[in-house]
Amino acid sequence: TEDGESVEAGTLPGSTMYWFDDFVEKVQEALTFNPAKKADRIKTNACERLAEAYKLAEEGDEEKVEAALMRYSEKVTKAQVFLEKIEDPESEEAKKVQEAL
């Protein structure tokens, strides 16, 4: 990530536990109510999708690389939409969300 934090690929698409990993991420995002923390969680999950794509590319699985990149793009879009929903773009909360992205 931009702040030097390392993000691992974790469970890769195609693994029998990938659906569970995805489910847990969605639940964590849904249950995170602080906008700055939610944006940070979404950013971390997006970076994990990118790490998955890199790992899959190393393995030569182009189809799954494309799927991982699509999920990365969806996460980034979700974060941007979330940021746009903040009522006051000059608020301290909005600034924290922008920093997280």
Secondary structure, DSSP 8 states (H G I E B T S, - for coil): -TTS------S-TTSTTHHHHHHHHHHHHHT--SHHHHHHHHHHHHHHHHHHHHHHHHHT-HHHHHHHHHHHHHHHHHHHHHHHH-S-TTSHHHHHHHHH-
